[in-house]
Amino acid sequence: MIANLMWPSVFNDAKYLQSLLLIVVMVMFTIGYAYLTYQENKIGSMLVWPYIAWVSFAGIINTAYYLNA
């Protein structure tokens, strides 16, 4: 949650490598949550899958910014 709150300010300051690392952390923690809760709460786990896809897409865009900045 903290990484999610930090990301916009880091990205808007044009610190693209740091914001990319924050996205990697967000994706890793969210995948970990989805994996650990899947057996007990399949619906709760599946509800975060679109968020994982969205953050991964943001990571692709962030990588493009980093490579072209």
N, CA, C and O atoms as a Maestro MAE file, in Angstrom:
{
 s_m_m2io_version
 :::
 2.0.0
}

f_m_ct {
 s_m_title
 :::
 protein
 m_atom[276] {
  # First column is atom index #
  i_m_mmod_type
  r_m_x_coord
  r_m_y_coord
  r_m_z_coord
  i_m_residue_number
  s_m_chain_name
  s_m_pdb_residue_name
  s_m_pdb_atom_name
  i_m_atomic_number
  :::
  1 25 0.818 -1.183 0.000 1 A "MET " " N  " 7
  2 3 0.000 0.000 0.000 1 A "MET " " CA " 6
  3 2 0.872 1.261 0.000 1 A "MET " " C  " 6
  4 15 0.558 2.240 -0.678 1 A "MET " " O  " 8
  5 25 1.948 1.227 0.753 2 A "ILE " " N  " 7
  6 3 2.832 2.394 0.806 2 A "ILE " " CA " 6
  7 2 3.478 2.631 -0.558 2 A "ILE " " C  " 6
  8 15 3.581 3.770 -1.014 2 A "ILE " " O  " 8
  9 25 3.911 1.549 -1.206 3 A "ALA " " N  " 7
  10 3 4.505 1.696 -2.540 3 A "ALA " " CA " 6
  11 2 3.492 2.261 -3.522 3 A "ALA " " C  " 6
  12 15 3.841 3.067 -4.385 3 A "ALA " " O  " 8
  13 25 2.245 1.844 -3.393 4 A "ASN " " N  " 7
  14 3 1.184 2.342 -4.273 4 A "ASN " " CA " 6
  15 2 0.961 3.836 -4.062 4 A "ASN " " C  " 6
  16 15 0.710 4.567 -5.019 4 A "ASN " " O  " 8
  17 25 1.052 4.289 -2.823 5 A "LEU " " N  " 7
  18 3 0.866 5.711 -2.542 5 A "LEU " " CA " 6
  19 2 2.086 6.539 -2.957 5 A "LEU " " C  " 6
  20 15 1.946 7.712 -3.303 5 A "LEU " " O  " 8
  21 25 3.265 5.946 -2.926 6 A "MET " " N  " 7
  22 3 4.490 6.659 -3.280 6 A "MET " " CA " 6
  23 2 4.664 6.800 -4.793 6 A "MET " " C  " 6
  24 15 5.278 7.762 -5.255 6 A "MET " " O  " 8
  25 25 4.132 5.856 -5.566 7 A "TRP " " N  " 7
  26 3 4.434 5.794 -6.986 7 A "TRP " " CA " 6
  27 2 4.109 7.076 -7.756 7 A "TRP " " C  " 6
  28 15 4.966 7.538 -8.508 7 A "TRP " " O  " 8
  29 25 2.914 7.684 -7.613 8 A "PRO " " N  " 7
  30 3 2.627 8.877 -8.430 8 A "PRO " " CA " 6
  31 2 3.607 10.025 -8.214 8 A "PRO " " C  " 6
  32 15 4.010 10.685 -9.172 8 A "PRO " " O  " 8
  33 25 3.990 10.265 -6.970 9 A "SER " " N  " 7
  34 3 4.913 11.375 -6.732 9 A "SER " " CA " 6
  35 2 6.293 11.087 -7.300 9 A "SER " " C  " 6
  36 15 6.955 11.999 -7.797 9 A "SER " " O  " 8
  37 25 6.737 9.845 -7.239 10 A "VAL " " N  " 7
  38 3 8.044 9.484 -7.801 10 A "VAL " " CA " 6
  39 2 7.997 9.573 -9.324 10 A "VAL " " C  " 6
  40 15 8.923 10.098 -9.942 10 A "VAL " " O  " 8
  41 25 6.934 9.068 -9.930 11 A "PHE " " N  " 7
  42 3 6.807 9.112 -11.385 11 A "PHE " " CA " 6
  43 2 6.701 10.553 -11.881 11 A "PHE " " C  " 6
  44 15 7.325 10.908 -12.881 11 A "PHE " " O  " 8
  45 25 5.923 11.379 -11.196 12 A "ASN " " N  " 7
  46 3 5.745 12.767 -11.615 12 A "ASN " " CA " 6
  47 2 7.016 13.599 -11.451 12 A "ASN " " C  " 6
  48 15 7.160 14.643 -12.087 12 A "ASN " " O  " 8
  49 25 7.934 13.144 -10.607 13 A "ASP " " N  " 7
  50 3 9.232 13.817 -10.468 13 A "ASP " " CA " 6
  51 2 10.234 13.341 -11.513 13 A "ASP " " C  " 6
  52 15 11.413 13.689 -11.443 13 A "ASP " " O  " 8
  53 25 9.784 12.559 -12.468 14 A "ALA " " N  " 7
  54 3 10.604 12.020 -13.568 14 A "ALA " " CA " 6
  55 2 11.727 11.130 -13.059 14 A "ALA " " C  " 6
  56 15 12.809 11.092 -13.645 14 A "ALA " " O  " 8
  57 25 11.477 10.427 -11.990 15 A "LYS " " N  " 7
  58 3 12.421 9.425 -11.487 15 A "LYS " " CA " 6
  59 2 11.921 8.065 -11.975 15 A "LYS " " C  " 6
  60 15 11.376 7.271 -11.208 15 A "LYS " " O  " 8
  61 25 12.119 7.825 -13.255 16 A "TYR " " N  " 7
  62 3 11.478 6.680 -13.905 16 A "TYR " " CA " 6
  63 2 12.038 5.341 -13.450 16 A "TYR " " C  " 6
  64 15 11.290 4.366 -13.376 16 A "TYR " " O  " 8
  65 25 13.308 5.262 -13.150 17 A "LEU " " N  " 7
  66 3 13.863 3.991 -12.665 17 A "LEU " " CA " 6
  67 2 13.309 3.666 -11.283 17 A "LEU " " C  " 6
  68 15 12.933 2.524 -11.020 17 A "LEU " " O  " 8
  69 25 13.255 4.646 -10.408 18 A "GLN " " N  " 7
  70 3 12.708 4.414 -9.076 18 A "GLN " " CA " 6
  71 2 11.228 4.049 -9.144 18 A "GLN " " C  " 6
  72 15 10.773 3.170 -8.412 18 A "GLN " " O  " 8
  73 25 10.485 4.706 -10.002 19 A "SER " " N  " 7
  74 3 9.066 4.377 -10.113 19 A "SER " " CA " 6
  75 2 8.873 2.994 -10.714 19 A "SER " " C  " 6
  76 15 7.922 2.296 -10.360 19 A "SER " " O  " 8
  77 25 9.763 2.584 -11.619 20 A "LEU " " N  " 7
  78 3 9.687 1.229 -12.163 20 A "LEU " " CA " 6
  79 2 9.962 0.191 -11.081 20 A "LEU " " C  " 6
  80 15 9.300 -0.845 -11.029 20 A "LEU " " O  " 8
  81 25 10.928 0.465 -10.225 21 A "LEU " " N  " 7
  82 3 11.212 -0.451 -9.116 21 A "LEU " " CA " 6
  83 2 10.030 -0.529 -8.155 21 A "LEU " " C  " 6
  84 15 9.733 -1.599 -7.624 21 A "LEU " " O  " 8
  85 25 9.358 0.589 -7.928 22 A "LEU " " N  " 7
  86 3 8.158 0.569 -7.083 22 A "LEU " " CA " 6
  87 2 7.055 -0.280 -7.717 22 A "LEU " " C  " 6
  88 15 6.339 -0.997 -7.019 22 A "LEU " " O  " 8
  89 25 6.924 -0.198 -9.024 23 A "ILE " " N  " 7
  90 3 5.920 -1.020 -9.709 23 A "ILE " " CA " 6
  91 2 6.250 -2.499 -9.568 23 A "ILE " " C  " 6
  92 15 5.356 -3.318 -9.356 23 A "ILE " " O  " 8
  93 25 7.517 -2.841 -9.684 24 A "VAL " " N  " 7
  94 3 7.920 -4.238 -9.504 24 A "VAL " " CA " 6
  95 2 7.561 -4.706 -8.098 24 A "VAL " " C  " 6
  96 15 7.063 -5.818 -7.923 24 A "VAL " " O  " 8
  97 25 7.808 -3.873 -7.104 25 A "VAL " " N  " 7
  98 3 7.456 -4.218 -5.723 25 A "VAL " " CA " 6
  99 2 5.939 -4.383 -5.582 25 A "VAL " " C  " 6
  100 15 5.476 -5.329 -4.946 25 A "VAL " " O  " 8
  101 25 5.165 -3.467 -6.173 26 A "MET " " N  " 7
  102 3 3.705 -3.567 -6.090 26 A "MET " " CA " 6
  103 2 3.207 -4.853 -6.735 26 A "MET " " C  " 6
  104 15 2.340 -5.528 -6.182 26 A "MET " " O  " 8
  105 25 3.748 -5.196 -7.898 27 A "VAL " " N  " 7
  106 3 3.312 -6.414 -8.582 27 A "VAL " " CA " 6
  107 2 3.694 -7.648 -7.771 27 A "VAL " " C  " 6
  108 15 2.897 -8.576 -7.636 27 A "VAL " " O  " 8
  109 25 4.902 -7.657 -7.236 28 A "MET " " N  " 7
  110 3 5.334 -8.825 -6.453 28 A "MET " " CA " 6
  111 2 4.455 -9.035 -5.220 28 A "MET " " C  " 6
  112 15 4.039 -10.160 -4.942 28 A "MET " " O  " 8
  113 25 4.172 -7.961 -4.479 29 A "PHE " " N  " 7
  114 3 3.336 -8.094 -3.295 29 A "PHE " " CA " 6
  115 2 1.904 -8.482 -3.654 29 A "PHE " " C  " 6
  116 15 1.277 -9.267 -2.941 29 A "PHE " " O  " 8
  117 25 1.388 -7.943 -4.743 30 A "THR " " N  " 7
  118 3 0.019 -8.266 -5.137 30 A "THR " " CA " 6
  119 2 -0.084 -9.709 -5.623 30 A "THR " " C  " 6
  120 15 -1.057 -10.396 -5.313 30 A "THR " " O  " 8
  121 25 0.896 -10.168 -6.370 31 A "ILE " " N  " 7
  122 3 0.907 -11.576 -6.789 31 A "ILE " " CA " 6
  123 2 1.029 -12.479 -5.568 31 A "ILE " " C  " 6
  124 15 0.367 -13.514 -5.485 31 A "ILE " " O  " 8
  125 25 1.871 -12.088 -4.630 32 A "GLY " " N  " 7
  126 3 1.998 -12.859 -3.389 32 A "GLY " " CA " 6
  127 2 0.677 -12.940 -2.638 32 A "GLY " " C  " 6
  128 15 0.301 -14.003 -2.145 32 A "GLY " " O  " 8
  129 25 -0.025 -11.814 -2.552 33 A "TYR " " N  " 7
  130 3 -1.334 -11.805 -1.898 33 A "TYR " " CA " 6
  131 2 -2.313 -12.721 -2.629 33 A "TYR " " C  " 6
  132 15 -3.007 -13.524 -2.006 33 A "TYR " " O  " 8
  133 25 -2.363 -12.596 -3.955 34 A "ALA " " N  " 7
  134 3 -3.292 -13.421 -4.735 34 A "ALA " " CA " 6
  135 2 -2.977 -14.898 -4.573 34 A "ALA " " C  " 6
  136 15 -3.892 -15.717 -4.476 34 A "ALA " " O  " 8
  137 25 -1.705 -15.251 -4.541 35 A "TYR " " N  " 7
  138 3 -1.292 -16.646 -4.395 35 A "TYR " " CA " 6
  139 2 -1.640 -17.180 -3.004 35 A "TYR " " C  " 6
  140 15 -2.182 -18.276 -2.867 35 A "TYR " " O  " 8
  141 25 -1.322 -16.393 -1.981 36 A "LEU " " N  " 7
  142 3 -1.535 -16.866 -0.609 36 A "LEU " " CA " 6
  143 2 -3.006 -16.954 -0.231 36 A "LEU " " C  " 6
  144 15 -3.365 -17.769 0.619 36 A "LEU " " O  " 8
  145 25 -3.851 -16.158 -0.823 37 A "THR " " N  " 7
  146 3 -5.267 -16.173 -0.466 37 A "THR " " CA " 6
  147 2 -6.121 -17.028 -1.396 37 A "THR " " C  " 6
  148 15 -7.317 -17.189 -1.152 37 A "THR " " O  " 8
  149 25 -5.544 -17.569 -2.437 38 A "TYR " " N  " 7
  150 3 -6.353 -18.280 -3.437 38 A "TYR " " CA " 6
  151 2 -7.066 -19.499 -2.847 38 A "TYR " " C  " 6
  152 15 -8.237 -19.724 -3.151 38 A "TYR " " O  " 8
  153 25 -6.395 -20.278 -2.023 39 A "GLN " " N  " 7
  154 3 -7.011 -21.495 -1.479 39 A "GLN " " CA " 6
  155 2 -8.180 -21.171 -0.551 39 A "GLN " " C  " 6
  156 15 -9.198 -21.862 -0.575 39 A "GLN " " O  " 8
  157 25 -8.043 -20.134 0.260 40 A "GLU " " N  " 7
  158 3 -9.078 -19.806 1.237 40 A "GLU " " CA " 6
  159 2 -10.147 -18.869 0.681 40 A "GLU " " C  " 6
  160 15 -11.304 -18.934 1.096 40 A "GLU " " O  " 8
  161 25 -9.768 -18.004 -0.250 41 A "ASN " " N  " 7
  162 3 -10.695 -16.986 -0.746 41 A "ASN " " CA " 6
  163 2 -10.454 -16.784 -2.242 41 A "ASN " " C  " 6
  164 15 -9.800 -15.825 -2.652 41 A "ASN " " O  " 8
  165 25 -10.981 -17.684 -3.033 42 A "LYS " " N  " 7
  166 3 -10.738 -17.632 -4.477 42 A "LYS " " CA " 6
  167 2 -11.271 -16.346 -5.102 42 A "LYS " " C  " 6
  168 15 -10.612 -15.761 -5.961 42 A "LYS " " O  " 8
  169 25 -12.428 -15.909 -4.693 43 A "ILE " " N  " 7
  170 3 -12.997 -14.690 -5.271 43 A "ILE " " CA " 6
  171 2 -12.149 -13.481 -4.901 43 A "ILE " " C  " 6
  172 15 -11.880 -12.628 -5.747 43 A "ILE " " O  " 8
  173 25 -11.731 -13.404 -3.650 44 A "GLY " " N  " 7
  174 3 -10.877 -12.297 -3.226 44 A "GLY " " CA " 6
  175 2 -9.564 -12.275 -3.980 44 A "GLY " " C  " 6
  176 15 -9.053 -11.211 -4.329 44 A "GLY " " O  " 8
  177 25 -9.023 -13.455 -4.228 45 A "SER " " N  " 7
  178 3 -7.790 -13.548 -4.995 45 A "SER " " CA " 6
  179 2 -8.017 -13.121 -6.442 45 A "SER " " C  " 6
  180 15 -7.213 -12.386 -7.014 45 A "SER " " O  " 8
  181 25 -9.104 -13.581 -7.019 46 A "MET " " N  " 7
  182 3 -9.371 -13.266 -8.423 46 A "MET " " CA " 6
  183 2 -9.715 -11.794 -8.632 46 A "MET " " C  " 6
  184 15 -9.542 -11.271 -9.733 46 A "MET " " O  " 8
  185 25 -10.194 -11.128 -7.603 47 A "LEU " " N  " 7
  186 3 -10.528 -9.716 -7.729 47 A "LEU " " CA " 6
  187 2 -9.289 -8.829 -7.880 47 A "LEU " " C  " 6
  188 15 -9.389 -7.713 -8.389 47 A "LEU " " O  " 8
  189 25 -8.130 -9.313 -7.446 48 A "VAL " " N  " 7
  190 3 -6.914 -8.502 -7.599 48 A "VAL " " CA " 6
  191 2 -6.192 -8.796 -8.908 48 A "VAL " " C  " 6
  192 15 -5.232 -8.099 -9.237 48 A "VAL " " O  " 8
  193 25 -6.615 -9.794 -9.659 49 A "TRP " " N  " 7
  194 3 -5.962 -10.103 -10.938 49 A "TRP " " CA " 6
  195 2 -6.038 -8.941 -11.920 49 A "TRP " " C  " 6
  196 15 -5.033 -8.647 -12.567 49 A "TRP " " O  " 8
  197 25 -7.181 -8.263 -12.066 50 A "PRO " " N  " 7
  198 3 -7.187 -7.092 -12.968 50 A "PRO " " CA " 6
  199 2 -6.242 -5.986 -12.494 50 A "PRO " " C  " 6
  200 15 -5.650 -5.280 -13.310 50 A "PRO " " O  " 8
  201 25 -6.102 -5.838 -11.179 51 A "TYR " " N  " 7
  202 3 -5.169 -4.842 -10.646 51 A "TYR " " CA " 6
  203 2 -3.734 -5.210 -11.017 51 A "TYR " " C  " 6
  204 15 -2.935 -4.339 -11.360 51 A "TYR " " O  " 8
  205 25 -3.410 -6.493 -10.950 52 A "ILE " " N  " 7
  206 3 -2.067 -6.949 -11.353 52 A "ILE " " CA " 6
  207 2 -1.836 -6.624 -12.821 52 A "ILE " " C  " 6
  208 15 -0.760 -6.157 -13.194 52 A "ILE " " O  " 8
  209 25 -2.841 -6.869 -13.654 53 A "ALA " " N  " 7
  210 3 -2.717 -6.564 -15.084 53 A "ALA " " CA " 6
  211 2 -2.544 -5.057 -15.295 53 A "ALA " " C  " 6
  212 15 -1.718 -4.637 -16.105 53 A "ALA " " O  " 8
  213 25 -3.312 -4.254 -14.580 54 A "TRP " " N  " 7
  214 3 -3.247 -2.801 -14.730 54 A "TRP " " CA " 6
  215 2 -1.883 -2.267 -14.299 54 A "TRP " " C  " 6
  216 15 -1.297 -1.436 -14.992 54 A "TRP " " O  " 8
  217 25 -1.378 -2.736 -13.165 55 A "VAL " " N  " 7
  218 3 -0.075 -2.273 -12.679 55 A "VAL " " CA " 6
  219 2 1.032 -2.756 -13.610 55 A "VAL " " C  " 6
  220 15 2.012 -2.042 -13.827 55 A "VAL " " O  " 8
  221 25 0.887 -3.952 -14.160 56 A "SER " " N  " 7
  222 3 1.882 -4.443 -15.128 56 A "SER " " CA " 6
  223 2 1.879 -3.576 -16.385 56 A "SER " " C  " 6
  224 15 2.939 -3.281 -16.937 56 A "SER " " O  " 8
  225 25 0.706 -3.170 -16.832 57 A "PHE " " N  " 7
  226 3 0.616 -2.266 -17.976 57 A "PHE " " CA " 6
  227 2 1.279 -0.927 -17.655 57 A "PHE " " C  " 6
  228 15 1.989 -0.364 -18.488 57 A "PHE " " O  " 8
  229 25 1.043 -0.420 -16.441 58 A "ALA " " N  " 7
  230 3 1.714 0.811 -16.016 58 A "ALA " " CA " 6
  231 2 3.232 0.618 -16.009 58 A "ALA " " C  " 6
  232 15 3.983 1.547 -16.307 58 A "ALA " " O  " 8
  233 25 3.673 -0.585 -15.670 59 A "GLY " " N  " 7
  234 3 5.106 -0.885 -15.708 59 A "GLY " " CA " 6
  235 2 5.663 -0.832 -17.118 59 A "GLY " " C  " 6
  236 15 6.786 -0.373 -17.328 59 A "GLY " " O  " 8
  237 25 4.888 -1.297 -18.081 60 A "ILE " " N  " 7
  238 3 5.320 -1.236 -19.485 60 A "ILE " " CA " 6
  239 2 5.441 0.222 -19.933 60 A "ILE " " C  " 6
  240 15 6.416 0.603 -20.580 60 A "ILE " " O  " 8
  241 25 4.452 1.020 -19.584 61 A "ILE " " N  " 7
  242 3 4.510 2.437 -19.936 61 A "ILE " " CA " 6
  243 2 5.681 3.117 -19.238 61 A "ILE " " C  " 6
  244 15 6.390 3.921 -19.842 61 A "ILE " " O  " 8
  245 25 5.880 2.793 -17.971 62 A "ASN " " N  " 7
  246 3 6.982 3.368 -17.201 62 A "ASN " " CA " 6
  247 2 8.321 2.987 -17.815 62 A "ASN " " C  " 6
  248 15 9.233 3.813 -17.869 62 A "ASN " " O  " 8
  249 25 8.452 1.747 -18.279 63 A "THR " " N  " 7
  250 3 9.685 1.302 -18.932 63 A "THR " " CA " 6
  251 2 9.931 2.092 -20.209 63 A "THR " " C  " 6
  252 15 11.071 2.451 -20.506 63 A "THR " " O  " 8
  253 25 8.879 2.363 -20.960 64 A "ALA " " N  " 7
  254 3 9.029 3.163 -22.181 64 A "ALA " " CA " 6
  255 2 9.514 4.567 -21.847 64 A "ALA " " C  " 6
  256 15 10.379 5.104 -22.539 64 A "ALA " " O  " 8
  257 25 8.966 5.166 -20.797 65 A "TYR " " N  " 7
  258 3 9.433 6.472 -20.360 65 A "TYR " " CA " 6
  259 2 10.910 6.411 -19.967 65 A "TYR " " C  " 6
  260 15 11.699 7.278 -20.342 65 A "TYR " " O  " 8
  261 25 11.270 5.382 -19.211 66 A "TYR " " N  " 7
  262 3 12.658 5.251 -18.740 66 A "TYR " " CA " 6
  263 2 13.629 5.092 -19.912 66 A "TYR " " C  " 6
  264 15 14.703 5.694 -19.916 66 A "TYR " " O  " 8
  265 25 13.254 4.290 -20.895 67 A "LEU " " N  " 7
  266 3 14.158 4.030 -22.015 67 A "LEU " " CA " 6
  267 2 14.263 5.230 -22.966 67 A "LEU " " C  " 6
  268 15 15.275 5.384 -23.651 67 A "LEU " " O  " 8
  269 25 13.238 6.073 -23.013 68 A "ASN " " N  " 7
  270 3 13.224 7.199 -23.924 68 A "ASN " " CA " 6
  271 2 13.511 8.538 -23.265 68 A "ASN " " C  " 6
  272 15 13.494 9.570 -23.936 68 A "ASN " " O  " 8
  273 25 13.774 8.539 -21.963 69 A "ALA " " N  " 7
  274 3 14.023 9.816 -21.268 69 A "ALA " " CA " 6
  275 2 15.485 10.186 -21.292 69 A "ALA " " C  " 6
  276 15 15.868 11.225 -20.755 69 A "ALA " " O  " 8
  :::
 }
 m_bond[275] {
  # First column is bond index #
  i_m_from
  i_m_to
  i_m_order
  :::
  1 1 2 1
  2 2 3 1
  3 3 4 2
  4 3 5 1
  5 5 6 1
  6 6 7 1
  7 7 8 2
  8 7 9 1
  9 9 10 1
  10 10 11 1
  11 11 12 2
  12 11 13 1
  13 13 14 1
  14 14 15 1
  15 15 16 2
  16 15 17 1
  17 17 18 1
  18 18 19 1
  19 19 20 2
  20 19 21 1
  21 21 22 1
  22 22 23 1
  23 23 24 2
  24 23 25 1
  25 25 26 1
  26 26 27 1
  27 27 28 2
  28 27 29 1
  29 29 30 1
  30 30 31 1
  31 31 32 2
  32 31 33 1
  33 33 34 1
  34 34 35 1
  35 35 36 2
  36 35 37 1
  37 37 38 1
  38 38 39 1
  39 39 40 2
  40 39 41 1
  41 41 42 1
  42 42 43 1
  43 43 44 2
  44 43 45 1
  45 45 46 1
  46 46 47 1
  47 47 48 2
  48 47 49 1
  49 49 50 1
  50 50 51 1
  51 51 52 2
  52 51 53 1
  53 53 54 1
  54 54 55 1
  55 55 56 2
  56 55 57 1
  57 57 58 1
  58 58 59 1
  59 59 60 2
  60 59 61 1
  61 61 62 1
  62 62 63 1
  63 63 64 2
  64 63 65 1
  65 65 66 1
  66 66 67 1
  67 67 68 2
  68 67 69 1
  69 69 70 1
  70 70 71 1
  71 71 72 2
  72 71 73 1
  73 73 74 1
  74 74 75 1
  75 75 76 2
  76 75 77 1
  77 77 78 1
  78 78 79 1
  79 79 80 2
  80 79 81 1
  81 81 82 1
  82 82 83 1
  83 83 84 2
  84 83 85 1
  85 85 86 1
  86 86 87 1
  87 87 88 2
  88 87 89 1
  89 89 90 1
  90 90 91 1
  91 91 92 2
  92 91 93 1
  93 93 94 1
  94 94 95 1
  95 95 96 2
  96 95 97 1
  97 97 98 1
  98 98 99 1
  99 99 100 2
  100 99 101 1
  101 101 102 1
  102 102 103 1
  103 103 104 2
  104 103 105 1
  105 105 106 1
  106 106 107 1
  107 107 108 2
  108 107 109 1
  109 109 110 1
  110 110 111 1
  111 111 112 2
  112 111 113 1
  113 113 114 1
  114 114 115 1
  115 115 116 2
  116 115 117 1
  117 117 118 1
  118 118 119 1
  119 119 120 2
  120 119 121 1
  121 121 122 1
  122 122 123 1
  123 123 124 2
  124 123 125 1
  125 125 126 1
  126 126 127 1
  127 127 128 2
  128 127 129 1
  129 129 130 1
  130 130 131 1
  131 131 132 2
  132 131 133 1
  133 133 134 1
  134 134 135 1
  135 135 136 2
  136 135 137 1
  137 137 138 1
  138 138 139 1
  139 139 140 2
  140 139 141 1
  141 141 142 1
  142 142 143 1
  143 143 144 2
  144 143 145 1
  145 145 146 1
  146 146 147 1
  147 147 148 2
  148 147 149 1
  149 149 150 1
  150 150 151 1
  151 151 152 2
  152 151 153 1
  153 153 154 1
  154 154 155 1
  155 155 156 2
  156 155 157 1
  157 157 158 1
  158 158 159 1
  159 159 160 2
  160 159 161 1
  161 161 162 1
  162 162 163 1
  163 163 164 2
  164 163 165 1
  165 165 166 1
  166 166 167 1
  167 167 168 2
  168 167 169 1
  169 169 170 1
  170 170 171 1
  171 171 172 2
  172 171 173 1
  173 173 174 1
  174 174 175 1
  175 175 176 2
  176 175 177 1
  177 177 178 1
  178 178 179 1
  179 179 180 2
  180 179 181 1
  181 181 182 1
  182 182 183 1
  183 183 184 2
  184 183 185 1
  185 185 186 1
  186 186 187 1
  187 187 188 2
  188 187 189 1
  189 189 190 1
  190 190 191 1
  191 191 192 2
  192 191 193 1
  193 193 194 1
  194 194 195 1
  195 195 196 2
  196 195 197 1
  197 197 198 1
  198 198 199 1
  199 199 200 2
  200 199 201 1
  201 201 202 1
  202 202 203 1
  203 203 204 2
  204 203 205 1
  205 205 206 1
  206 206 207 1
  207 207 208 2
  208 207 209 1
  209 209 210 1
  210 210 211 1
  211 211 212 2
  212 211 213 1
  213 213 214 1
  214 214 215 1
  215 215 216 2
  216 215 217 1
  217 217 218 1
  218 218 219 1
  219 219 220 2
  220 219 221 1
  221 221 222 1
  222 222 223 1
  223 223 224 2
  224 223 225 1
  225 225 226 1
  226 226 227 1
  227 227 228 2
  228 227 229 1
  229 229 230 1
  230 230 231 1
  231 231 232 2
  232 231 233 1
  233 233 234 1
  234 234 235 1
  235 235 236 2
  236 235 237 1
  237 237 238 1
  238 238 239 1
  239 239 240 2
  240 239 241 1
  241 241 242 1
  242 242 243 1
  243 243 244 2
  244 243 245 1
  245 245 246 1
  246 246 247 1
  247 247 248 2
  248 247 249 1
  249 249 250 1
  250 250 251 1
  251 251 252 2
  252 251 253 1
  253 253 254 1
  254 254 255 1
  255 255 256 2
  256 255 257 1
  257 257 258 1
  258 258 259 1
  259 259 260 2
  260 259 261 1
  261 261 262 1
  262 262 263 1
  263 263 264 2
  264 263 265 1
  265 265 266 1
  266 266 267 1
  267 267 268 2
  268 267 269 1
  269 269 270 1
  270 270 271 1
  271 271 272 2
  272 271 273 1
  273 273 274 1
  274 274 275 1
  275 275 276 2
  :::
 }
}
